């Protein structure tokens, strides 16, 4: 069992379901198909699967109950938020944040091919490639955390993870997307297929990848991240690398191999302020805030 979460909901669990007769979506309570109970149901997430249990010991599944929804509900209730069940989609970013110096690493010469590619992407999109890759990486990680039990245990503090590992998982996923986009000479980073982005994570090459970025617009790693990558013990780097590979795997399994742009609708929205690049106009300074954490198990 990985990322096991059980949430007892005292009241009804309301979900949105399509009604054929009225050709519209209705809010309806979940109920036990055997005894008809609608209150006092327990939501269970285990790995990537989810089910419901009633007080009579009946167990069943429902298409509107996914592992991500159960873990999000626990997260919301632990913060005192109204415990409305999120359903089968990832709607919130549960990744923890760290607060640290955001000074960017000085520009490095870089390989000529990478420099030309970065210039082309910047001209086409107005955004340095790493900036875009960090944003996509945060969204991929935010989707994987409540959806996959192993990622949940590795990156979510109440389940045994920690904020630094979550931070570095995002950094490595971003570097993997960057390396893949550069290697395939893609015009936009959103054209990367996440399945192929796992290839640069096979070894330790990403530890030494330093995107050149653009003056005044960021697109480079932070000094703190460069230091961590360069000095991390082998087992520490392996932990970050494994987490990054699990994130990409969770976003690829059981779905066709499609580019990031085609996954846009299923990934949660993420505010720019929680990704690790400097804001436009202040390329070298800034702070992020620490996010609140809920408890691993509880009642809603």
C-alpha atoms as a printed R data frame, in Angstrom:
    type eleno elety resid chain resno       x      y       z
1   ATOM     1    CA   UNK     A     1   0.000  0.000   0.000
2   ATOM     2    CA   UNK     A     2   1.421  3.377  -1.016
3   ATOM     3    CA   UNK     A     3   0.079  6.760  -0.018
4   ATOM     4    CA   UNK     A     4  -2.810  5.149   1.864
5   ATOM     5    CA   UNK     A     5  -5.352  7.732   2.974
6   ATOM     6    CA   UNK     A     6  -8.727  7.164   4.632
7   ATOM     7    CA   UNK     A     7 -11.149 10.056   5.095
8   ATOM     8    CA   UNK     A     8 -14.419  9.598   6.987
9   ATOM     9    CA   UNK     A     9 -17.008 12.124   5.808
10  ATOM    10    CA   UNK     A    10 -19.779 12.643   8.336
11  ATOM    11    CA   UNK     A    11 -22.193 14.314   5.911
12  ATOM    12    CA   UNK     A    12 -23.079 13.527   2.319
13  ATOM    13    CA   UNK     A    13 -20.387 13.542  -0.368
14  ATOM    14    CA   UNK     A    14 -21.708 15.587  -3.268
15  ATOM    15    CA   UNK     A    15 -20.317 15.131  -6.787
16  ATOM    16    CA   UNK     A    16 -21.258 16.496 -10.197
17  ATOM    17    CA   UNK     A    17 -22.820 13.909 -12.530
18  ATOM    18    CA   UNK     A    18 -24.337 14.170 -15.966
19  ATOM    19    CA   UNK     A    19 -28.071 13.476 -16.140
20  ATOM    20    CA   UNK     A    20 -29.243 11.944 -19.419
21  ATOM    21    CA   UNK     A    21 -32.889 12.880 -18.915
22  ATOM    22    CA   UNK     A    22 -32.231 16.580 -18.429
23  ATOM    23    CA   UNK     A    23 -29.062 16.782 -20.562
24  ATOM    24    CA   UNK     A    24 -27.271 18.688 -17.824
25  ATOM    25    CA   UNK     A    25 -24.906 18.247 -14.884
26  ATOM    26    CA   UNK     A    26 -26.388 17.803 -11.413
27  ATOM    27    CA   UNK     A    27 -24.919 17.805  -7.923
28  ATOM    28    CA   UNK     A    28 -25.826 14.422  -6.455
29  ATOM    29    CA   UNK     A    29 -24.776 12.648  -3.239
30  ATOM    30    CA   UNK     A    30 -22.796  9.435  -3.423
31  ATOM    31    CA   UNK     A    31 -24.554  6.424  -1.903
32  ATOM    32    CA   UNK     A    32 -23.817  2.815  -1.094
33  ATOM    33    CA   UNK     A    33 -25.234  0.667  -3.906
34  ATOM    34    CA   UNK     A    34 -26.148 -2.086  -1.407
35  ATOM    35    CA   UNK     A    35 -27.663 -0.333   1.610
36  ATOM    36    CA   UNK     A    36 -28.324  3.130   0.203
37  ATOM    37    CA   UNK     A    37 -26.372  5.046   2.867
38  ATOM    38    CA   UNK     A    38 -25.373  8.567   1.849
39  ATOM    39    CA   UNK     A    39 -23.743  9.788   5.096
40  ATOM    40    CA   UNK     A    40 -20.867  8.476   7.134
41  ATOM    41    CA   UNK     A    41 -19.024  7.146   4.093
42  ATOM    42    CA   UNK     A    42 -15.262  6.613   4.068
43  ATOM    43    CA   UNK     A    43 -13.155  7.595   1.071
44  ATOM    44    CA   UNK     A    44  -9.997  5.527   0.586
45  ATOM    45    CA   UNK     A    45  -6.994  6.253  -1.658
46  ATOM    46    CA   UNK     A    46  -4.290  3.619  -2.109
47  ATOM    47    CA   UNK     A    47  -1.583  4.008  -4.751
48  ATOM    48    CA   UNK     A    48  -3.383  5.305  -7.832
49  ATOM    49    CA   UNK     A    49  -6.736  3.714  -6.962
50  ATOM    50    CA   UNK     A    50  -9.660  4.815  -4.813
51  ATOM    51    CA   UNK     A    51 -12.831  3.297  -3.393
52  ATOM    52    CA   UNK     A    52 -15.604  3.957  -0.878
53  ATOM    53    CA   UNK     A    53 -16.716  2.113   2.234
54  ATOM    54    CA   UNK     A    54 -19.890  2.441   4.289
55  ATOM    55    CA   UNK     A    55 -20.525  1.709   7.977
56  ATOM    56    CA   UNK     A    56 -21.923 -1.709   7.041
57  ATOM    57    CA   UNK     A    57 -18.597 -2.742   5.527
58  ATOM    58    CA   UNK     A    58 -19.691 -2.506   1.912
59  ATOM    59    CA   UNK     A    59 -16.951 -1.525  -0.561
60  ATOM    60    CA   UNK     A    60 -17.431 -0.084  -4.055
61  ATOM    61    CA   UNK     A    61 -15.937  2.275  -6.617
62  ATOM    62    CA   UNK     A    62 -17.386  5.271  -8.418
63  ATOM    63    CA   UNK     A    63 -16.074  7.047 -11.556
64  ATOM    64    CA   UNK     A    64 -16.224 10.372  -9.697
65  ATOM    65    CA   UNK     A    65 -14.003  9.134  -6.863
66  ATOM    66    CA   UNK     A    66 -10.299  9.141  -7.716
67  ATOM    67    CA   UNK     A    67  -7.225  8.884  -5.509
68  ATOM    68    CA   UNK     A    68  -6.350 12.511  -6.252
69  ATOM    69    CA   UNK     A    69  -9.748 13.679  -4.988
70  ATOM    70    CA   UNK     A    70  -9.443 11.772  -1.706
71  ATOM    71    CA   UNK     A    71  -5.996 13.193  -0.953
72  ATOM    72    CA   UNK     A    72  -7.057 16.701  -1.928
73  ATOM    73    CA   UNK     A    73 -10.071 16.455   0.396
74  ATOM    74    CA   UNK     A    74  -7.840 15.498   3.316
75  ATOM    75    CA   UNK     A    75  -5.479 18.364   2.478
76  ATOM    76    CA   UNK     A    76  -8.355 20.869   2.361
77  ATOM    77    CA   UNK     A    77  -9.979 19.660   5.555
78  ATOM    78    CA   UNK     A    78  -6.631 19.779   7.401
79  ATOM    79    CA   UNK     A    79  -6.379 23.468   6.503
80  ATOM    80    CA   UNK     A    80  -9.892 24.189   7.717
81  ATOM    81    CA   UNK     A    81 -11.226 24.766   4.209
82  ATOM    82    CA   UNK     A    82 -14.819 23.793   3.347
83  ATOM    83    CA   UNK     A    83 -14.554 20.030   2.743
84  ATOM    84    CA   UNK     A    84 -16.311 19.869  -0.625
85  ATOM    85    CA   UNK     A    85 -15.086 16.793  -2.441
86  ATOM    86    CA   UNK     A    86 -12.863 17.800  -5.422
87  ATOM    87    CA   UNK     A    87 -14.001 14.834  -7.521
88  ATOM    88    CA   UNK     A    88 -11.783 13.032 -10.001
89  ATOM    89    CA   UNK     A    89  -9.597 15.993 -11.034
90  ATOM    90    CA   UNK     A    90  -6.581 17.696  -9.511
91  ATOM    91    CA   UNK     A    91  -7.818 21.164  -8.668
92  ATOM    92    CA   UNK     A    92  -5.274 22.431  -6.138
93  ATOM    93    CA   UNK     A    93  -1.498 22.569  -5.859
94  ATOM    94    CA   UNK     A    94  -0.511 20.528  -2.789
95  ATOM    95    CA   UNK     A    95   3.243 20.772  -3.345
96  ATOM    96    CA   UNK     A    96   5.019 22.394  -0.393
97  ATOM    97    CA   UNK     A    97   7.026 25.560  -0.963
98  ATOM    98    CA   UNK     A    98  10.368 26.660   0.377
99  ATOM    99    CA   UNK     A    99  11.420 30.184   1.242
100 ATOM   100    CA   UNK     A   100  14.936 31.080   0.171
101 ATOM   101    CA   UNK     A   101  17.140 33.495  -1.728
102 ATOM   102    CA   UNK     A   102  16.130 33.623  -5.395
103 ATOM   103    CA   UNK     A   103  19.395 35.011  -6.768
104 ATOM   104    CA   UNK     A   104  20.038 33.515 -10.198
105 ATOM   105    CA   UNK     A   105  23.214 31.741 -11.177
106 ATOM   106    CA   UNK     A   106  25.456 33.880 -13.415
107 ATOM   107    CA   UNK     A   107  25.150 33.182 -17.157
108 ATOM   108    CA   UNK     A   108  27.470 30.470 -18.382
109 ATOM   109    CA   UNK     A   109  28.920 30.219 -21.912
110 ATOM   110    CA   UNK     A   110  26.888 27.132 -22.765
111 ATOM   111    CA   UNK     A   111  27.078 25.038 -25.901
112 ATOM   112    CA   UNK     A   112  26.590 26.988 -29.159
113 ATOM   113    CA   UNK     A   113  23.707 24.718 -30.163
114 ATOM   114    CA   UNK     A   114  21.870 25.361 -26.906
115 ATOM   115    CA   UNK     A   115  22.471 29.114 -27.192
116 ATOM   116    CA   UNK     A   116  20.980 29.235 -30.693
117 ATOM   117    CA   UNK     A   117  18.055 27.071 -29.619
118 ATOM   118    CA   UNK     A   118  17.323 29.240 -26.564
119 ATOM   119    CA   UNK     A   119  17.360 32.351 -28.778
120 ATOM   120    CA   UNK     A   120  14.860 30.759 -31.177
121 ATOM   121    CA   UNK     A   121  12.492 29.784 -28.372
122 ATOM   122    CA   UNK     A   122  12.780 33.218 -26.774
123 ATOM   123    CA   UNK     A   123  12.019 34.885 -30.103
124 ATOM   124    CA   UNK     A   124   9.016 32.624 -30.716
125 ATOM   125    CA   UNK     A   125   7.499 32.757 -27.227
126 ATOM   126    CA   UNK     A   126   8.966 35.760 -25.427
127 ATOM   127    CA   UNK     A   127   9.893 33.459 -22.534
128 ATOM   128    CA   UNK     A   128  13.259 31.825 -21.754
129 ATOM   129    CA   UNK     A   129  12.985 28.027 -22.145
130 ATOM   130    CA   UNK     A   130  13.819 27.149 -18.535
131 ATOM   131    CA   UNK     A   131  11.155 29.546 -17.259
132 ATOM   132    CA   UNK     A   132   8.535 27.746 -19.325
133 ATOM   133    CA   UNK     A   133   9.893 24.328 -18.337
134 ATOM   134    CA   UNK     A   134   9.759 25.207 -14.639
135 ATOM   135    CA   UNK     A   135   6.116 26.188 -14.945
136 ATOM   136    CA   UNK     A   136   5.224 22.937 -16.730
137 ATOM   137    CA   UNK     A   137   7.298 20.945 -14.232
138 ATOM   138    CA   UNK     A   138   5.449 22.448 -11.284
139 ATOM   139    CA   UNK     A   139   2.118 21.513 -12.889
140 ATOM   140    CA   UNK     A   140   3.247 17.960 -13.667
141 ATOM   141    CA   UNK     A   141   4.430 17.510 -10.077
142 ATOM   142    CA   UNK     A   142   1.262 19.097  -8.671
143 ATOM   143    CA   UNK     A   143  -0.830 16.602 -10.657
144 ATOM   144    CA   UNK     A   144   1.275 13.585  -9.709
145 ATOM   145    CA   UNK     A   145   1.435 14.265  -5.961
146 ATOM   146    CA   UNK     A   146  -2.225 13.525  -5.085
147 ATOM   147    CA   UNK     A   147  -2.665 11.062  -7.962
148 ATOM   148    CA   UNK     A   148   0.222  8.653  -7.284
149 ATOM   149    CA   UNK     A   149   0.762  7.071  -3.876
150 ATOM   150    CA   UNK     A   150   4.547  6.829  -4.124
151 ATOM   151    CA   UNK     A   151   4.957 10.439  -5.252
152 ATOM   152    CA   UNK     A   152   2.608 11.456  -2.414
153 ATOM   153    CA   UNK     A   153   4.783  9.731   0.179
154 ATOM   154    CA   UNK     A   154   7.996 11.157  -1.256
155 ATOM   155    CA   UNK     A   155   6.952 14.802  -1.664
156 ATOM   156    CA   UNK     A   156   4.032 15.579   0.675
157 ATOM   157    CA   UNK     A   157   5.299 16.426   4.197
158 ATOM   158    CA   UNK     A   158   2.383 14.970   6.228
159 ATOM   159    CA   UNK     A   159   2.872 11.676   4.360
160 ATOM   160    CA   UNK     A   160   6.625 11.532   4.999
161 ATOM   161    CA   UNK     A   161   8.017 13.784   2.256
162 ATOM   162    CA   UNK     A   162   9.664 17.171   2.599
163 ATOM   163    CA   UNK     A   163   9.613 20.552   0.896
164 ATOM   164    CA   UNK     A   164  13.216 20.412  -0.331
165 ATOM   165    CA   UNK     A   165  12.718 17.084  -2.111
166 ATOM   166    CA   UNK     A   166   9.559 18.475  -3.734
167 ATOM   167    CA   UNK     A   167  11.493 21.569  -4.817
168 ATOM   168    CA   UNK     A   168  14.329 19.569  -6.351
169 ATOM   169    CA   UNK     A   169  11.931 17.158  -8.048
170 ATOM   170    CA   UNK     A   170  10.405 20.132  -9.856
171 ATOM   171    CA   UNK     A   171  13.873 21.433 -10.758
172 ATOM   172    CA   UNK     A   172  14.943 18.081 -12.221
173 ATOM   173    CA   UNK     A   173  11.683 17.606 -14.134
174 ATOM   174    CA   UNK     A   174  12.185 21.105 -15.569
175 ATOM   175    CA   UNK     A   175  15.772 20.341 -16.587
176 ATOM   176    CA   UNK     A   176  14.609 17.063 -18.174
177 ATOM   177    CA   UNK     A   177  11.973 18.946 -20.192
178 ATOM   178    CA   UNK     A   178  14.582 21.550 -21.145
179 ATOM   179    CA   UNK     A   179  17.132 18.928 -22.255
180 ATOM   180    CA   UNK     A   180  14.497 17.078 -24.270
181 ATOM   181    CA   UNK     A   181  13.233 20.229 -25.988
182 ATOM   182    CA   UNK     A   182  16.787 21.306 -26.828
183 ATOM   183    CA   UNK     A   183  17.810 17.846 -28.015
184 ATOM   184    CA   UNK     A   184  14.790 17.631 -30.333
185 ATOM   185    CA   UNK     A   185  15.189 21.290 -31.417
186 ATOM   186    CA   UNK     A   186  11.555 22.073 -30.583
187 ATOM   187    CA   UNK     A   187  10.238 25.577 -31.231
188 ATOM   188    CA   UNK     A   188   8.228 25.558 -27.997
189 ATOM   189    CA   UNK     A   189   8.753 23.652 -24.758
190 ATOM   190    CA   UNK     A   190   5.059 22.706 -24.702
191 ATOM   191    CA   UNK     A   191   5.807 20.376 -27.618
192 ATOM   192    CA   UNK     A   192   7.803 18.025 -25.357
193 ATOM   193    CA   UNK     A   193   6.277 14.577 -24.845
194 ATOM   194    CA   UNK     A   194   6.717 13.767 -21.120
195 ATOM   195    CA   UNK     A   195   7.389 10.093 -21.872
196 ATOM   196    CA   UNK     A   196  10.591 11.069 -23.717
197 ATOM   197    CA   UNK     A   197  11.619 13.544 -21.027
198 ATOM   198    CA   UNK     A   198  12.433 10.613 -18.746
199 ATOM   199    CA   UNK     A   199  15.459  9.738 -20.889
200 ATOM   200    CA   UNK     A   200  17.743 12.573 -19.643
201 ATOM   201    CA   UNK     A   201  17.040 11.386 -16.082
202 ATOM   202    CA   UNK     A   202  18.649  8.013 -16.750
203 ATOM   203    CA   UNK     A   203  22.067  9.273 -15.616
204 ATOM   204    CA   UNK     A   204  23.595 12.199 -13.751
205 ATOM   205    CA   UNK     A   205  24.004 14.562 -16.728
206 ATOM   206    CA   UNK     A   206  21.316 16.964 -15.519
207 ATOM   207    CA   UNK     A   207  23.389 17.745 -12.426
208 ATOM   208    CA   UNK     A   208  25.667 19.820 -14.665
209 ATOM   209    CA   UNK     A   209  23.132 21.373 -17.060
210 ATOM   210    CA   UNK     A   210  23.104 25.166 -16.729
211 ATOM   211    CA   UNK     A   211  20.592 26.945 -19.028
212 ATOM   212    CA   UNK     A   212  21.897 30.302 -20.221
213 ATOM   213    CA   UNK     A   213  18.674 32.279 -19.858
214 ATOM   214    CA   UNK     A   214  18.160 35.858 -20.990
215 ATOM   215    CA   UNK     A   215  19.308 39.119 -19.432
216 ATOM   216    CA   UNK     A   216  16.501 40.713 -17.431
217 ATOM   217    CA   UNK     A   217  14.122 37.801 -18.060
218 ATOM   218    CA   UNK     A   218  15.612 35.026 -15.948
219 ATOM   219    CA   UNK     A   219  15.582 31.540 -17.407
220 ATOM   220    CA   UNK     A   220  18.516 30.346 -15.280
221 ATOM   221    CA   UNK     A   221  18.738 28.199 -12.176
222 ATOM   222    CA   UNK     A   222  19.028 29.773  -8.771
223 ATOM   223    CA   UNK     A   223  22.423 29.835  -7.090
224 ATOM   224    CA   UNK     A   224  20.961 27.647  -4.350
225 ATOM   225    CA   UNK     A   225  19.788 25.027  -6.844
226 ATOM   226    CA   UNK     A   226  23.128 24.955  -8.657
227 ATOM   227    CA   UNK     A   227  24.900 24.455  -5.324
228 ATOM   228    CA   UNK     A   228  22.550 21.617  -4.353
229 ATOM   229    CA   UNK     A   229  22.972 19.850  -7.685
230 ATOM   230    CA   UNK     A   230  26.749 20.154  -7.582
231 ATOM   231    CA   UNK     A   231  27.266 19.086  -3.974
232 ATOM   232    CA   UNK     A   232  24.454 16.619  -3.199
233 ATOM   233    CA   UNK     A   233  25.563 13.218  -1.952
234 ATOM   234    CA   UNK     A   234  24.910 10.377  -4.418
235 ATOM   235    CA   UNK     A   235  22.005  8.982  -2.372
236 ATOM   236    CA   UNK     A   236  20.427 12.438  -2.068
237 ATOM   237    CA   UNK     A   237  20.636 13.099  -5.789
238 ATOM   238    CA   UNK     A   238  19.278  9.620  -6.456
239 ATOM   239    CA   UNK     A   239  16.278 10.406  -4.237
240 ATOM   240    CA   UNK     A   240  15.544 13.590  -6.208
241 ATOM   241    CA   UNK     A   241  16.089 11.829  -9.536
242 ATOM   242    CA   UNK     A   242  13.783  8.972  -8.584
243 ATOM   243    CA   UNK     A   243  11.057 11.393  -7.552
244 ATOM   244    CA   UNK     A   244  11.355 13.244 -10.871
245 ATOM   245    CA   UNK     A   245  11.140  9.989 -12.847
246 ATOM   246    CA   UNK     A   246   8.075  8.914 -10.845
247 ATOM   247    CA   UNK     A   247   6.400 12.237 -11.617
248 ATOM   248    CA   UNK     A   248   6.939 11.795 -15.347
249 ATOM   249    CA   UNK     A   249   5.824  8.174 -15.155
250 ATOM   250    CA   UNK     A   250   2.622  9.125 -13.341
251 ATOM   251    CA   UNK     A   251   1.859 11.674 -16.055
252 ATOM   252    CA   UNK     A   252   2.504  9.153 -18.821
253 ATOM   253    CA   UNK     A   253   1.003  5.851 -17.680
254 ATOM   254    CA   UNK     A   254  -2.258  4.658 -19.217
255 ATOM   255    CA   UNK     A   255  -2.466  7.579 -21.604
256 ATOM   256    CA   UNK     A   256  -1.324  8.112 -25.204
257 ATOM   257    CA   UNK     A   257   2.068  9.729 -25.662
258 ATOM   258    CA   UNK     A   258   1.070 13.342 -26.337
259 ATOM   259    CA   UNK     A   259   2.912 16.665 -25.879
260 ATOM   260    CA   UNK     A   260   2.508 18.889 -22.857
261 ATOM   261    CA   UNK     A   261   0.182 21.230 -24.740
262 ATOM   262    CA   UNK     A   262  -2.347 18.403 -25.153
263 ATOM   263    CA   UNK     A   263  -2.288 17.715 -21.399
264 ATOM   264    CA   UNK     A   264  -2.942 21.336 -20.501
265 ATOM   265    CA   UNK     A   265  -6.592 20.770 -19.608
266 ATOM   266    CA   UNK     A   266  -5.932 18.039 -17.053
267 ATOM   267    CA   UNK     A   267  -3.065 19.730 -15.202
268 ATOM   268    CA   UNK     A   268  -3.837 22.100 -12.308
269 ATOM   269    CA   UNK     A   269  -3.260 25.812 -12.637
270 ATOM   270    CA   UNK     A   270  -0.180 27.108 -10.818
271 ATOM   271    CA   UNK     A   271   0.542 30.723  -9.935
272 ATOM   272    CA   UNK     A   272   3.814 32.099 -11.283
273 ATOM   273    CA   UNK     A   273   4.823 33.111  -7.776
274 ATOM   274    CA   UNK     A   274   5.365 29.512  -6.683
275 ATOM   275    CA   UNK     A   275   7.735 28.490  -9.458
276 ATOM   276    CA   UNK     A   276  11.474 29.020  -9.220
277 ATOM   277    CA   UNK     A   277  12.333 31.716 -11.661
278 ATOM   278    CA   UNK     A   278  12.696 35.408 -11.006
279 ATOM   279    CA   UNK     A   279   9.719 37.621 -11.912
280 ATOM   280    CA   UNK     A   280  10.056 39.907 -14.925
281 ATOM   281    CA   UNK     A   281  11.450 43.256 -13.859
282 ATOM   282    CA   UNK     A   282  13.211 41.744 -10.833
283 ATOM   283    CA   UNK     A   283  15.405 39.079 -12.393
284 ATOM   284    CA   UNK     A   284  17.715 38.454  -9.485
285 ATOM   285    CA   UNK     A   285  15.756 38.820  -6.240
286 ATOM   286    CA   UNK     A   286  12.546 37.672  -4.663
287 ATOM   287    CA   UNK     A   287  11.074 35.404  -2.036
288 ATOM   288    CA   UNK     A   288   8.553 32.633  -1.959
289 ATOM   289    CA   UNK     A   289   6.334 31.868   1.005
290 ATOM   290    CA   UNK     A   290   5.998 28.694   2.998
291 ATOM   291    CA   UNK     A   291   2.727 26.906   2.336
292 ATOM   292    CA   UNK     A   292   0.563 25.422   5.122
293 ATOM   293    CA   UNK     A   293   0.460 21.670   5.478
294 ATOM   294    CA   UNK     A   294  -2.408 19.477   6.607
295 ATOM   295    CA   UNK     A   295  -2.323 16.144   8.402
296 ATOM   296    CA   UNK     A   296  -1.908 12.785   6.725
297 ATOM   297    CA   UNK     A   297  -5.060 11.165   8.088
298 ATOM   298    CA   UNK     A   298  -8.231 12.623   9.491
299 ATOM   299    CA   UNK     A   299 -11.925 13.250   9.222
300 ATOM   300    CA   UNK     A   300 -13.672 15.738   6.984
